């Protein structure tokens, strides 16, 4: 059974762009996780929301500004 493309990218929407909440730093916002910073980010925060993002995914592009705004709150 083949999964439609839009359904296949829905899980990606929720995991590529990273947001950190409930941290003591005032400048916390969305940023990209890399192999260099993922361990430190996960270890130094009580709660980390990881959103995987795909440039080609329509839903990723639609939701990116919403996640960016939420990361500032």
N, CA, C and O atoms as a MOPAC input file, in Angstrom:
PM7 MOZYME 1SCF
protein

 N      0.83700 1    -1.17600 1     0.00000 1
 C      0.00000 1     0.00000 1     0.00000 1
 C      0.88600 1     1.24600 1     0.00000 1
 O      1.78300 1     1.37500 1     0.83300 1
 N      0.64000 1     2.12700 1    -0.90400 1
 C      1.44300 1     3.34000 1    -1.03200 1
 C      0.81300 1     4.47300 1    -0.23500 1
 O     -0.39000 1     4.71600 1    -0.33800 1
 N      1.61800 1     5.16100 1     0.55500 1
 C      1.15200 1     6.28700 1     1.35500 1
 C      1.24800 1     7.55000 1     0.50900 1
 O      2.29500 1     7.80700 1    -0.08700 1
 N      0.17000 1     8.35100 1     0.44000 1
 C      0.24600 1     9.60300 1    -0.32000 1
 C      1.36700 1    10.49400 1     0.20900 1
 O      1.66900 1    10.48400 1     1.40200 1
 N      1.97000 1    11.25200 1    -0.67600 1
 C      3.12700 1    12.08400 1    -0.32800 1
 C      2.83300 1    13.03500 1     0.82900 1
 O      3.66100 1    13.18800 1     1.72700 1
 N      1.66000 1    13.67700 1     0.82000 1
 C      1.36200 1    14.63200 1     1.88200 1
 C      1.25300 1    13.94500 1     3.24000 1
 O      1.62100 1    14.53500 1     4.25600 1
 N      0.76100 1    12.72400 1     3.27600 1
 C      0.69200 1    11.99500 1     4.54400 1
 C      2.07500 1    11.53400 1     4.98300 1
 O      2.35300 1    11.43500 1     6.17800 1
 N      2.92200 1    11.25900 1     4.03500 1
 C      4.27100 1    10.80700 1     4.37100 1
 C      5.09200 1    11.92000 1     5.01100 1
 O      5.95800 1    11.63600 1     5.83800 1
 N      4.84700 1    13.17300 1     4.65400 1
 C      5.66700 1    14.26100 1     5.20300 1
 C      5.10000 1    14.83900 1     6.49300 1
 O      5.76600 1    15.64800 1     7.13900 1
 N      3.89400 1    14.44900 1     6.88500 1
 C      3.32600 1    14.97000 1     8.12900 1
 C      4.22300 1    14.68800 1     9.33000 1
 O      4.45600 1    15.60000 1    10.12400 1
 N      4.73700 1    13.46800 1     9.50400 1
 C      5.63500 1    13.26300 1    10.65300 1
 C      6.89700 1    14.12400 1    10.58500 1
 O      7.44000 1    14.50900 1    11.62100 1
 N      7.35800 1    14.42000 1     9.39800 1
 C      8.55200 1    15.25700 1     9.26500 1
 C      8.31900 1    16.65800 1     9.80500 1
 O      9.23100 1    17.28600 1    10.34400 1
 N      7.09300 1    17.14200 1     9.65800 1
 C      6.76100 1    18.48600 1    10.10500 1
 C      7.04200 1    18.64700 1    11.59200 1
 O      7.42800 1    19.72600 1    12.04200 1
 N      6.85200 1    17.59200 1    12.34000 1
 C      6.95200 1    17.68800 1    13.78400 1
 C      8.33500 1    17.42200 1    14.35100 1
 O      8.47900 1    17.27600 1    15.56500 1
 N      9.36100 1    17.35500 1    13.50200 1
 C     10.64700 1    16.96700 1    14.07600 1
 C     11.91400 1    17.67000 1    13.61900 1
 O     12.93000 1    17.42100 1    14.26700 1
 N     11.99800 1    18.49100 1    12.62300 1
 C     13.29900 1    18.98400 1    12.16500 1
 C     13.71300 1    20.31000 1    12.78400 1
 O     14.83800 1    20.43000 1    13.26900 1
 N     12.84400 1    21.29800 1    12.78200 1
 C     13.20200 1    22.58200 1    13.38300 1
 C     13.13000 1    22.42600 1    14.89400 1
 O     12.12500 1    21.93700 1    15.41100 1
 N     14.13900 1    22.81700 1    15.59400 1
 C     14.20800 1    22.58300 1    17.04000 1
 C     13.76400 1    23.80700 1    17.81300 1
 O     14.08100 1    24.94000 1    17.45000 1
 N     13.03400 1    23.56800 1    18.86900 1
 C     12.59700 1    24.64700 1    19.74600 1
 C     12.91700 1    24.26100 1    21.17500 1
 O     12.70300 1    23.12300 1    21.59300 1
 N     13.41300 1    25.18700 1    21.88600 1
 C     13.69300 1    24.92300 1    23.28900 1
 C     12.75800 1    25.78800 1    24.12800 1
 O     12.67400 1    27.00000 1    23.92700 1
 N     12.06500 1    25.16500 1    25.05700 1
 C     11.16200 1    25.86500 1    25.95700 1
 C     11.62200 1    25.65000 1    27.39200 1
 O     12.39900 1    24.73800 1    27.67600 1
 N     11.14400 1    26.48500 1    28.27900 1
 C     11.37700 1    26.33600 1    29.71500 1
 C     12.86000 1    26.36700 1    30.07000 1
 O     13.30400 1    25.62000 1    30.94300 1
 N     13.60300 1    27.19800 1    29.42100 1
 C     15.02200 1    27.33900 1    29.72000 1
 C     15.24200 1    28.69000 1    30.38300 1
 O     14.41000 1    29.58800 1    30.25200 1
 N     16.32700 1    28.84000 1    31.07700 1
 C     16.58200 1    30.08200 1    31.79500 1
 C     17.11700 1    31.19000 1    30.89800 1
 O     17.11800 1    32.35100 1    31.30600 1
 N     17.56200 1    30.87400 1    29.71600 1
 C     18.10700 1    31.89800 1    28.82800 1
 C     16.97600 1    32.71500 1    28.20600 1
 O     15.93000 1    32.17200 1    27.85300 1
 N     17.19600 1    34.02800 1    28.07500 1
 C     16.17500 1    34.90700 1    27.51100 1
 C     16.14900 1    34.85100 1    25.99200 1
 O     15.13600 1    35.19600 1    25.38300 1
 N     17.23600 1    34.42700 1    25.37100 1
 C     17.31600 1    34.45000 1    23.91300 1
 C     16.95900 1    33.11000 1    23.26800 1
 O     17.25600 1    32.89800 1    22.09200 1
 N     16.33600 1    32.21500 1    24.00700 1
 C     15.97800 1    30.91300 1    23.44800 1
 C     14.95300 1    31.07800 1    22.34000 1
 O     13.96200 1    31.79200 1    22.49400 1
 N     15.19600 1    30.42300 1    21.24500 1
 C     14.29200 1    30.45000 1    20.10000 1
 C     14.59100 1    29.22000 1    19.26200 1
 O     15.36900 1    28.35200 1    19.65800 1
 N     13.97400 1    29.16100 1    18.12000 1
 C     14.22200 1    28.03000 1    17.22400 1
 C     15.63600 1    28.12700 1    16.66100 1
 O     16.11800 1    29.21300 1    16.33700 1
 N     16.27900 1    26.99300 1    16.55100 1
 C     17.59500 1    26.94200 1    15.93400 1
 C     17.81700 1    25.54500 1    15.40100 1
 O     17.09100 1    24.61500 1    15.75100 1
 N     18.81300 1    25.39900 1    14.56100 1
 C     19.09900 1    24.10700 1    13.94500 1
 C     20.00100 1    23.27000 1    14.83600 1
 O     21.02700 1    23.73400 1    15.33200 1
 N     19.59000 1    22.02900 1    15.02100 1
 C     20.44300 1    21.07900 1    15.73400 1
 C     21.43600 1    20.48700 1    14.75300 1
 O     21.11300 1    20.21500 1    13.59700 1
 N     22.63900 1    20.29800 1    15.23600 1
 C     23.67500 1    19.65900 1    14.42900 1
 C     24.30600 1    18.55300 1    15.26600 1
 O     24.00500 1    18.41100 1    16.45100 1
 N     25.16300 1    17.78800 1    14.65600 1
 C     25.88200 1    16.74800 1    15.38900 1
 C     26.73700 1    17.37200 1    16.49000 1
 O     27.01900 1    16.72600 1    17.49900 1
 N     27.14900 1    18.62000 1    16.30000 1
 C     28.00100 1    19.29600 1    17.27400 1
 C     27.23900 1    19.80700 1    18.49600 1
 O     27.81200 1    19.89400 1    19.58200 1
 N     25.94900 1    20.14700 1    18.33800 1
 C     25.24200 1    20.77000 1    19.46200 1
 C     24.08700 1    19.95100 1    20.03700 1
 O     23.48800 1    20.37400 1    21.02600 1
 N     23.75800 1    18.82300 1    19.47000 1
 C     22.57900 1    18.08700 1    19.94400 1
 C     22.75800 1    17.54000 1    21.35600 1
 O     21.83900 1    17.63900 1    22.17000 1
 N     23.91400 1    16.96700 1    21.66500 1
 C     24.12500 1    16.40200 1    23.00100 1
 C     24.05100 1    17.47700 1    24.08200 1
 O     23.41200 1    17.28000 1    25.11500 1
 N     24.69700 1    18.59700 1    23.84600 1
 C     24.68400 1    19.67900 1    24.82200 1
 C     23.27800 1    20.25800 1    24.97700 1
 O     22.85400 1    20.56400 1    26.09100 1
 N     22.56400 1    20.40700 1    23.88600 1
 C     21.20500 1    20.94000 1    23.92900 1
 C     20.28600 1    20.03400 1    24.73500 1
 O     19.53100 1    20.50800 1    25.58400 1
 N     20.34700 1    18.74200 1    24.47400 1
 C     19.49200 1    17.79900 1    25.19200 1
 C     19.86300 1    17.70300 1    26.66700 1
 O     18.98500 1    17.56600 1    27.51900 1
 N     21.15300 1    17.77300 1    26.97500 1
 C     21.60200 1    17.65500 1    28.36000 1
 C     21.31900 1    18.91000 1    29.18300 1
 O     21.12100 1    18.82000 1    30.39500 1
 N     21.29900 1    20.06700 1    28.54500 1
 C     21.18100 1    21.31600 1    29.29600 1
 C     19.76400 1    21.87000 1    29.36000 1
 O     19.56400 1    22.97400 1    29.86700 1
 N     18.78200 1    21.13700 1    28.86400 1
 C     17.40100 1    21.60800 1    28.89000 1
 C     16.47500 1    20.52700 1    29.42600 1
 O     16.62200 1    19.34400 1    29.12000 1
 N     15.52400 1    20.96300 1    30.22700 1
 C     14.55100 1    20.02600 1    30.77300 1
 C     13.58500 1    19.55000 1    29.69100 1
 O     13.18700 1    18.38500 1    29.67900 1
 N     13.21500 1    20.43800 1    28.79500 1
 C     12.26800 1    20.11500 1    27.73900 1
 C     12.80400 1    20.61400 1    26.40500 1
 O     13.16700 1    21.78400 1    26.27900 1
 N     12.85700 1    19.74600 1    25.42200 1
 C     13.31300 1    20.10600 1    24.08000 1
 C     12.28800 1    19.58000 1    23.08900 1
 O     11.95700 1    18.39400 1    23.10500 1
 N     11.78900 1    20.45000 1    22.23500 1
 C     10.87200 1    20.05000 1    21.17300 1
 C     11.66800 1    20.03200 1    19.88000 1
 O     12.22500 1    21.05100 1    19.47100 1
 N     11.71900 1    18.88000 1    19.24100 1
 C     12.46700 1    18.74200 1    17.99200 1
 C     11.47900 1    18.55200 1    16.86100 1
 O     10.64300 1    17.64900 1    16.89500 1
 N     11.58000 1    19.40200 1    15.87000 1
 C     10.68700 1    19.36400 1    14.72100 1
 C     11.51500 1    19.08200 1    13.47700 1
 O     12.33600 1    19.90800 1    13.07700 1
 N     11.31000 1    17.93800 1    12.86900 1
 C     12.00600 1    17.62300 1    11.62600 1
 C     11.31500 1    18.34800 1    10.48600 1
 O     10.08800 1    18.32800 1    10.38000 1
 N     12.09500 1    18.98200 1     9.64400 1
 C     11.59200 1    19.86100 1     8.60000 1
 C     12.16600 1    19.42700 1     7.26300 1
 O     13.34400 1    19.08700 1     7.15400 1
 N     11.31900 1    19.44400 1     6.25500 1
 C     11.77700 1    19.11100 1     4.90700 1
 C     11.46700 1    20.28400 1     3.98200 1
 O     10.31900 1    20.71800 1     3.88400 1
 N     12.48400 1    20.79000 1     3.31400 1
 C     12.31700 1    21.93800 1     2.41000 1
 C     11.25100 1    21.68200 1     1.34300 1
 O     10.53300 1    22.60200 1     0.95000 1
 N     11.14700 1    20.44600 1     0.87900 1
 C     10.23000 1    20.11100 1    -0.19900 1
 C      8.79900 1    19.87300 1     0.28200 1
 O      7.88600 1    19.75700 1    -0.53600 1
 N      8.59600 1    19.80000 1     1.59100 1
 C      7.28200 1    19.46700 1     2.14900 1
 C      6.43100 1    20.72300 1     2.32400 1
 O      6.82600 1    21.66000 1     3.01700 1
 N      5.28800 1    20.73000 1     1.70400 1
 C      4.37900 1    21.87300 1     1.77200 1
 C      3.98500 1    22.17000 1     3.21700 1
 O      3.95400 1    23.33100 1     3.62500 1
 N      3.68400 1    21.12700 1     3.99200 1
 C      3.25300 1    21.31600 1     5.37000 1
 C      4.38200 1    21.85900 1     6.24100 1
 O      4.13900 1    22.66700 1     7.13800 1
 N      5.58500 1    21.43200 1     5.99000 1
 C      6.72900 1    21.98200 1     6.71800 1
 C      6.83900 1    23.47500 1     6.46400 1
 O      7.06400 1    24.25400 1     7.39000 1
 N      6.68400 1    23.86400 1     5.23100 1
 C      6.78300 1    25.28000 1     4.87300 1
 C      5.63500 1    26.09700 1     5.45000 1
 O      5.83000 1    27.25000 1     5.83400 1
 N      4.44800 1    25.51800 1     5.51500 1
 C      3.30300 1    26.22800 1     6.08400 1
 C      3.43000 1    26.39900 1     7.59800 1
 O      3.03700 1    27.43000 1     8.14600 1
 N      3.97300 1    25.40200 1     8.26200 1
 C      4.04700 1    25.43300 1     9.71900 1
 C      5.31600 1    26.06900 1    10.27000 1
 O      5.35600 1    26.40900 1    11.45200 1
 N      6.33000 1    26.23800 1     9.47400 1
 C      7.59500 1    26.80700 1     9.95700 1
 C      7.41000 1    28.15700 1    10.65400 1
 O      7.95500 1    28.34100 1    11.74300 1
 N      6.66600 1    29.11100 1    10.07700 1
 C      6.49500 1    30.40000 1    10.76600 1
 C      5.74100 1    30.26900 1    12.09100 1
 O      5.99300 1    31.02800 1    13.02700 1
 N      4.83200 1    29.32200 1    12.16900 1
 C      4.07700 1    29.10700 1    13.40600 1
 C      5.00000 1    28.59200 1    14.50200 1
 O      4.94800 1    29.06600 1    15.63600 1
 N      5.84500 1    27.62200 1    14.16300 1
 C      6.79200 1    27.10300 1    15.14500 1
 C      7.81100 1    28.16700 1    15.53900 1
 O      8.20000 1    28.24600 1    16.70400 1
 N      8.23900 1    28.96900 1    14.60400 1
 C      9.19500 1    30.04200 1    14.90000 1
 C      8.58200 1    31.03000 1    15.88900 1
 O      9.24000 1    31.43600 1    16.84600 1
 N      7.33300 1    31.41600 1    15.66600 1
 C      6.64800 1    32.33500 1    16.57400 1
 C      6.46500 1    31.70700 1    17.95500 1
 O      6.65700 1    32.37300 1    18.97200 1
 N      6.09800 1    30.44200 1    17.99100 1
 C      5.90500 1    29.75200 1    19.27400 1
 C      7.21100 1    29.66500 1    20.05800 1
 O      7.19500 1    29.69700 1    21.28800 1
 N      8.31800 1    29.55900 1    19.37200 1
 C      9.60500 1    29.44200 1    20.06300 1
 C      9.98700 1    30.72900 1    20.78100 1
 O     10.82800 1    30.70800 1    21.68000 1
 N      9.38700 1    31.83500 1    20.39800 1
 C      9.69400 1    33.12300 1    21.02200 1
 C      8.87500 1    33.37300 1    22.28200 1
 O      9.15100 1    34.30600 1    23.03600 1
 N      7.86600 1    32.53500 1    22.50500 1
 C      6.97800 1    32.74800 1    23.66400 1
 C      7.43100 1    31.97300 1    24.86200 1
 O      6.79900 1    32.04000 1    25.91600 1

